[in-house]
Amino acid sequence: MKAIQEQVEVSASPSGQPLHFIWRTRRYGVQVTDTWRYGGRWWLGEGPRNCYLVQAGSLTAELHQQGGGWWLARVQD
C-alpha cells in the first residue's frame, strides 16, 4: 500500500463508520472490510484513533478518524 496521509472529507453513518469519502475531487462509496483502534504513538503526543480498511471500487484504502477529522492514510489501486 502507498502512504498518502491526506485529510479527506468523509460522510459517516450514525454509528461512525465511513459511507463515502472525497479524494482529489472524486467521490468514493465504500464498503468497510475491517476496523481496529490504534493507540497512537503516545510518546509523540498522539492520541488514539479509529481505523477502517475499505473497498472503494477497485481501490483499497485505509481511513483514519481522530476527533472530528478524517484522513486517507494509505491506498492500493
N, CA, C and O atoms as a MOPAC input file, in Angstrom:
PM7 MOZYME 1SCF
protein

 N      0.84000 1    -1.18500 1     0.00000 1
 C      0.00000 1     0.00000 1     0.00000 1
 C      0.88300 1     1.24600 1     0.00000 1
 O      1.95800 1     1.26900 1     0.59900 1
 N      0.41100 1     2.25400 1    -0.67200 1
 C      1.14400 1     3.51500 1    -0.78700 1
 C      0.66500 1     4.48600 1     0.29600 1
 O     -0.53700 1     4.69500 1     0.45500 1
 N      1.59400 1     5.07200 1     1.03200 1
 C      1.25700 1     6.05600 1     2.06900 1
 C      0.79900 1     7.35400 1     1.42500 1
 O      1.45200 1     7.86700 1     0.51600 1
 N     -0.32700 1     7.88700 1     1.89600 1
 C     -0.88800 1     9.12500 1     1.36100 1
 C     -0.89200 1    10.22500 1     2.42000 1
 O     -0.34000 1    11.30100 1     2.18900 1
 N     -1.50400 1     9.97600 1     3.57200 1
 C     -1.59200 1    10.91400 1     4.69300 1
 C     -2.17600 1    12.27100 1     4.28800 1
 O     -1.58800 1    13.31600 1     4.56800 1
 N     -3.34100 1    12.24400 1     3.62400 1
 C     -4.03900 1    13.47000 1     3.23500 1
 C     -5.37200 1    13.53600 1     3.95900 1
 O     -6.06900 1    12.52900 1     4.09000 1
 N     -5.72200 1    14.72700 1     4.42900 1
 C     -7.01600 1    14.90100 1     5.05200 1
 C     -8.08500 1    14.80400 1     3.97200 1
 O     -7.92600 1    15.35400 1     2.88200 1
 N     -9.18700 1    14.09500 1     4.28000 1
 C    -10.27400 1    13.90100 1     3.32200 1
 C    -11.60700 1    14.19800 1     4.00000 1
 O    -11.72200 1    14.17400 1     5.22500 1
 N    -12.60800 1    14.47700 1     3.17200 1
 C    -13.97000 1    14.66700 1     3.65000 1
 C    -14.66000 1    13.31200 1     3.63400 1
 O    -14.64900 1    12.61500 1     2.62000 1
 N    -15.25800 1    12.94200 1     4.75500 1
 C    -15.90900 1    11.64000 1     4.89500 1
 C    -17.33300 1    11.83600 1     5.38600 1
 O    -17.58300 1    12.63200 1     6.29100 1
 N    -18.26900 1    11.10500 1     4.78200 1
 C    -19.62700 1    11.01900 1     5.31400 1
 C    -19.71000 1     9.69400 1     6.04200 1
 O    -19.35800 1     8.65000 1     5.49300 1
 N    -20.17800 1     9.73900 1     7.28600 1
 C    -20.21800 1     8.53700 1     8.11700 1
 C    -21.64900 1     8.22900 1     8.54500 1
 O    -22.51000 1     9.10700 1     8.58300 1
 N    -21.87400 1     6.97200 1     8.86200 1
 C    -23.16900 1     6.52400 1     9.37500 1
 C    -23.34600 1     7.03400 1    10.80200 1
 O    -22.38400 1     7.51600 1    11.39900 1
 N    -24.55400 1     6.93900 1    11.36800 1
 C    -24.74300 1     7.34900 1    12.76300 1
 C    -23.83600 1     6.58400 1    13.73700 1
 O    -23.51000 1     7.09900 1    14.80700 1
 N    -23.42900 1     5.36900 1    13.37800 1
 C    -22.53000 1     4.60400 1    14.24900 1
 C    -21.06600 1     5.01400 1    14.07700 1
 O    -20.20100 1     4.54900 1    14.81900 1
 N    -20.78500 1     5.88800 1    13.09300 1
 C    -19.42600 1     6.39200 1    12.90300 1
 C    -18.63700 1     5.73500 1    11.79300 1
 O    -17.51600 1     6.15700 1    11.51000 1
 N    -19.19500 1     4.69900 1    11.14400 1
 C    -18.45900 1     4.03600 1    10.06100 1
 C    -18.56300 1     4.85900 1     8.77100 1
 O    -19.61900 1     5.41900 1     8.47700 1
 N    -17.47200 1     4.93100 1     8.00600 1
 C    -17.49500 1     5.71800 1     6.77700 1
 C    -18.42600 1     5.10700 1     5.72800 1
 O    -18.49700 1     3.88900 1     5.56600 1
 N    -19.13700 1     5.98800 1     5.02200 1
 C    -20.01000 1     5.58300 1     3.92100 1
 C    -19.40200 1     5.94900 1     2.57500 1
 O    -19.49800 1     5.19200 1     1.60900 1
 N    -18.77200 1     7.13000 1     2.52600 1
 C    -18.03700 1     7.55600 1     1.33400 1
 C    -17.02300 1     8.62400 1     1.72800 1
 O    -17.12300 1     9.24400 1     2.78700 1
 N    -16.03000 1     8.82400 1     0.83300 1
 C    -15.04700 1     9.88400 1     1.06300 1
 C    -14.73600 1    10.56800 1    -0.26100 1
 O    -14.93400 1    10.00200 1    -1.33600 1
 N    -14.24500 1    11.79300 1    -0.15800 1
 C    -13.86300 1    12.57000 1    -1.35000 1
 C    -12.35400 1    12.75200 1    -1.30600 1
 O    -11.79600 1    13.26100 1    -0.33400 1
 N    -11.70700 1    12.31900 1    -2.39100 1
 C    -10.25200 1    12.43300 1    -2.51200 1
 C     -9.92000 1    12.90800 1    -3.91300 1
 O    -10.31500 1    12.29300 1    -4.90400 1
 N     -9.18700 1    14.01300 1    -3.98500 1
 C     -8.78500 1    14.60500 1    -5.26300 1
 C     -9.98500 1    14.80200 1    -6.17700 1
 O     -9.97200 1    14.40400 1    -7.34200 1
 N    -11.01400 1    15.41900 1    -5.62900 1
 C    -12.26900 1    15.80300 1    -6.28300 1
 C    -13.15300 1    14.63100 1    -6.70800 1
 O    -14.18300 1    14.85000 1    -7.34400 1
 N    -12.78700 1    13.41500 1    -6.38100 1
 C    -13.60800 1    12.25500 1    -6.75000 1
 C    -14.26000 1    11.67200 1    -5.50000 1
 O    -13.63100 1    11.56300 1    -4.44800 1
 N    -15.52100 1    11.30400 1    -5.63500 1
 C    -16.27000 1    10.71600 1    -4.52300 1
 C    -16.22200 1     9.19100 1    -4.63600 1
 O    -16.51200 1     8.62200 1    -5.68900 1
 N    -15.84900 1     8.54300 1    -3.52800 1
 C    -15.74700 1     7.08400 1    -3.47500 1
 C    -16.74400 1     6.53800 1    -2.45900 1
 O    -16.67200 1     6.87800 1    -1.27800 1
 N    -17.66900 1     5.70000 1    -2.90400 1
 C    -18.52500 1     4.95700 1    -1.99000 1
 C    -17.71100 1     3.79500 1    -1.44400 1
 O    -16.91900 1     3.20000 1    -2.17700 1
 N    -17.88900 1     3.46300 1    -0.18000 1
 C    -17.02000 1     2.45200 1     0.42700 1
 C    -17.80600 1     1.32000 1     1.07300 1
 O    -18.95800 1     1.47500 1     1.48100 1
 N    -17.14100 1     0.18700 1     1.14800 1
 C    -17.60000 1    -0.95100 1     1.92500 1
 C    -16.50000 1    -1.23700 1     2.94100 1
 O    -15.35800 1    -1.49500 1     2.56100 1
 N    -16.83000 1    -1.19500 1     4.21300 1
 C    -15.84900 1    -1.42900 1     5.28000 1
 C    -15.56200 1    -2.92600 1     5.35600 1
 O    -16.47900 1    -3.73700 1     5.48800 1
 N    -14.27100 1    -3.28600 1     5.27000 1
 C    -13.88400 1    -4.69400 1     5.34400 1
 C    -13.19500 1    -5.05300 1     6.66000 1
 O    -13.13300 1    -6.22700 1     7.02400 1
 N    -12.67300 1    -4.04700 1     7.38100 1
 C    -12.03500 1    -4.30700 1     8.66500 1
 C    -11.97600 1    -3.00700 1     9.45900 1
 O    -11.90800 1    -1.92400 1     8.87800 1
 N    -12.00200 1    -3.11200 1    10.77800 1
 C    -11.87300 1    -1.94900 1    11.66100 1
 C    -10.94400 1    -2.30900 1    12.82200 1
 O    -10.85900 1    -3.47000 1    13.22400 1
 N    -10.25900 1    -1.31400 1    13.34900 1
 C     -9.43300 1    -1.50500 1    14.53700 1
 C     -9.19200 1    -0.15200 1    15.19600 1
 O     -9.41200 1     0.89500 1    14.58800 1
 N     -8.75000 1    -0.18600 1    16.40800 1
 C     -8.42600 1     1.02700 1    17.15900 1
 C     -6.92100 1     1.04200 1    17.38900 1
 O     -6.35100 1     0.09200 1    17.92500 1
 N     -6.28700 1     2.13400 1    16.97500 1
 C     -4.84100 1     2.30000 1    17.12100 1
 C     -4.59100 1     3.25300 1    18.28600 1
 O     -5.16700 1     4.34000 1    18.34000 1
 N     -3.75000 1     2.85000 1    19.19700 1
 C     -3.49200 1     3.64700 1    20.40100 1
 C     -2.69000 1     4.90800 1    20.17000 1
 O     -2.68100 1     5.79100 1    21.02800 1
 N     -2.01300 1     5.02100 1    19.03300 1
 C     -1.19400 1     6.19400 1    18.75700 1
 C      0.18000 1     6.09200 1    19.39800 1
 O      0.40100 1     5.29500 1    20.31000 1
 N      1.08200 1     6.90100 1    18.91200 1
 C      2.43400 1     6.94800 1    19.49200 1
 C      2.40100 1     7.96100 1    20.62700 1
 O      2.71100 1     9.13600 1    20.43400 1
 N      2.02000 1     7.49000 1    21.82200 1
 C      1.81700 1     8.36400 1    22.96200 1
 C      3.05300 1     9.19200 1    23.28500 1
 O      2.93300 1    10.31600 1    23.77400 1
 N      4.24400 1     8.64900 1    23.01800 1
 C      5.49000 1     9.37300 1    23.32800 1
 C      5.68900 1    10.58600 1    22.41700 1
 O      6.53200 1    11.44100 1    22.68700 1
 N      4.89700 1    10.65400 1    21.32200 1
 C      4.91500 1    11.82700 1    20.44400 1
 C      3.67100 1    12.69200 1    20.63200 1
 O      3.45100 1    13.65200 1    19.89400 1
 N      2.86300 1    12.34100 1    21.63100 1
 C      1.66000 1    13.11900 1    21.91400 1
 C      0.45200 1    12.74700 1    21.06700 1
 O     -0.55700 1    13.45200 1    21.09100 1
 N      0.53800 1    11.64600 1    20.31400 1
 C     -0.60000 1    11.22500 1    19.50000 1
 C     -1.65100 1    10.54100 1    20.36900 1
 O     -1.32400 1     9.78900 1    21.28700 1
 N     -2.91300 1    10.81500 1    20.06400 1
 C     -3.99900 1    10.14500 1    20.75200 1
 C     -4.46900 1     8.93300 1    19.96200 1
 O     -4.02100 1     8.70900 1    18.83800 1
 N     -5.35900 1     8.16100 1    20.53900 1
 C     -5.89600 1     7.00600 1    19.83300 1
 C     -6.76800 1     7.42800 1    18.65100 1
 O     -7.28300 1     8.54500 1    18.61000 1
 N     -6.92400 1     6.51800 1    17.69300 1
 C     -7.75300 1     6.79200 1    16.51200 1
 C     -8.44600 1     5.51500 1    16.05900 1
 O     -7.99700 1     4.40500 1    16.34300 1
 N     -9.54000 1     5.70400 1    15.35600 1
 C    -10.27300 1     4.59200 1    14.75300 1
 C     -9.77800 1     4.42600 1    13.32100 1
 O     -9.61200 1     5.40800 1    12.59800 1
 N     -9.54600 1     3.19300 1    12.91900 1
 C     -9.01200 1     2.89800 1    11.59200 1
 C     -9.97800 1     1.97500 1    10.85500 1
 O    -10.58500 1     1.08100 1    11.44600 1
 N    -10.10500 1     2.21200 1     9.55700 1
 C    -11.01800 1     1.44300 1     8.72200 1
 C    -10.31600 1     1.03900 1     7.44200 1
 O     -9.73800 1     1.88000 1     6.75400 1
 N    -10.36400 1    -0.23300 1     7.12100 1
 C     -9.92100 1    -0.71700 1     5.81800 1
 C    -11.17600 1    -0.79900 1     4.97300 1
 O    -12.14000 1    -1.46700 1     5.34700 1
 N    -11.16800 1    -0.11700 1     3.82400 1
 C    -12.36800 1    -0.04500 1     2.99700 1
 C    -12.05600 1    -0.42800 1     1.55900 1
 O    -10.93300 1    -0.28600 1     1.07600 1
 N    -13.08800 1    -0.91800 1     0.89900 1
 C    -13.02100 1    -1.19100 1    -0.53200 1
 C    -13.87300 1    -0.14000 1    -1.21000 1
 O    -15.04300 1     0.03000 1    -0.86900 1
 N    -13.29200 1     0.57300 1    -2.17700 1
 C    -13.97900 1     1.62800 1    -2.91300 1
 C    -13.80300 1     1.33700 1    -4.40700 1
 O    -12.91600 1     1.89700 1    -5.05000 1
 N    -14.64700 1     0.46300 1    -4.95400 1
 C    -14.45500 1     0.01800 1    -6.33400 1
 C    -13.18700 1    -0.81300 1    -6.40800 1
 O    -13.02800 1    -1.77700 1    -5.65900 1
 N    -12.28300 1    -0.44300 1    -7.30900 1
 C    -11.01300 1    -1.16700 1    -7.43700 1
 C     -9.94800 1    -0.65900 1    -6.46100 1
 O     -8.84300 1    -1.19800 1    -6.41200 1
 N    -10.27600 1     0.36200 1    -5.69700 1
 C     -9.34200 1     0.99200 1    -4.75900 1
 C     -9.52700 1     0.41100 1    -3.35800 1
 O    -10.64700 1     0.37100 1    -2.84800 1
 N     -8.44900 1    -0.03300 1    -2.73900 1
 C     -8.45700 1    -0.43400 1    -1.33300 1
 C     -7.79400 1     0.69800 1    -0.56100 1
 O     -6.70500 1     1.14700 1    -0.92100 1
 N     -8.45000 1     1.15900 1     0.49800 1
 C     -7.93900 1     2.32300 1     1.22600 1
 C     -8.01500 1     2.10500 1     2.72200 1
 O     -8.81900 1     1.31700 1     3.21900 1
 N     -7.15100 1     2.82800 1     3.43100 1
 C     -7.15900 1     2.83300 1     4.88800 1
 C     -7.51200 1     4.24400 1     5.33600 1
 O     -6.76100 1     5.18600 1     5.08600 1
 N     -8.65400 1     4.38800 1     5.99600 1
 C     -9.11100 1     5.67100 1     6.50900 1
 C     -8.90700 1     5.70000 1     8.01700 1
 O     -9.16900 1     4.71000 1     8.70100 1
 N     -8.44200 1     6.83000 1     8.53600 1
 C     -8.25800 1     7.00600 1     9.97300 1
 C     -9.12700 1     8.17200 1    10.42500 1
 O     -9.26000 1     9.17600 1     9.72500 1
 N     -9.71300 1     8.02000 1    11.60500 1
 C    -10.56400 1     9.06400 1    12.18300 1
 C    -10.09300 1     9.34500 1    13.59100 1
 O     -9.95300 1     8.43700 1    14.41000 1
 N     -9.84900 1    10.62700 1    13.86400 1
 C     -9.44000 1    11.04000 1    15.19700 1
 C    -10.11900 1    12.35700 1    15.49900 1
 O     -9.99500 1    13.31100 1    14.73000 1
 N    -10.83600 1    12.42200 1    16.60900 1
 C    -11.60000 1    13.62600 1    16.91100 1
 C    -12.63500 1    13.82700 1    15.82000 1
 O    -13.36700 1    12.89500 1    15.48800 1
 N    -12.71000 1    15.01100 1    15.26100 1
 C    -13.64300 1    15.28900 1    14.18000 1
 C    -13.03000 1    15.17700 1    12.80000 1
 O    -13.71500 1    15.41500 1    11.80500 1
 N    -11.74100 1    14.81700 1    12.71300 1
 C    -11.05500 1    14.79500 1    11.42100 1
 C    -10.84800 1    13.39700 1    10.86400 1
 O    -10.72800 1    12.42200 1    11.60600 1
 N    -10.80900 1    13.32500 1     9.55700 1
 C    -10.54300 1    12.07400 1     8.83600 1
 C     -9.35700 1    12.28900 1     7.91400 1
 O     -9.15900 1    13.38900 1     7.39900 1
 N     -8.56800 1    11.24800 1     7.70400 1
 C     -7.54100 1    11.32700 1     6.68500 1
 C     -7.36200 1     9.98000 1     6.01300 1
 O     -7.61700 1     8.92200 1     6.58800 1
 N     -6.91800 1    10.06500 1     4.78500 1
 C     -6.61700 1     8.89100 1     3.98600 1
 C     -5.17400 1     8.52900 1     4.28000 1
 O     -4.25500 1     9.25100 1     3.89300 1
 N     -4.97400 1     7.41400 1     4.96300 1
 C     -3.62800 1     7.02700 1     5.38000 1
 C     -2.87000 1     6.32100 1     4.25900 1
 O     -1.71900 1     6.65200 1     3.97500 1
 N     -3.52700 1     5.34200 1     3.62200 1
 C     -2.85200 1     4.56300 1     2.58100 1
 C     -3.85800 1     4.10200 1     1.54000 1
 O     -5.04700 1     3.97100 1     1.83200 1
 N     -3.37500 1     3.85500 1     0.31200 1
 C     -4.22600 1     3.32300 1    -0.75600 1
 C     -3.46300 1     2.25300 1    -1.54400 1
 O     -2.23300 1     2.23400 1    -1.58800 1
 N     -4.23400 1     1.38000 1    -2.15400 1
 C     -3.70400 1     0.40000 1    -3.09900 1
 C     -4.72300 1     0.32200 1    -4.22100 1
 O     -5.89500 1     0.02000 1    -3.99500 1
 N     -4.25800 1     0.60300 1    -5.44800 1
 C     -5.20200 1     0.54300 1    -6.58000 1
 C     -4.77700 1    -0.48700 1    -7.58800 1
 O     -5.45000 1    -0.67300 1    -8.60200 1

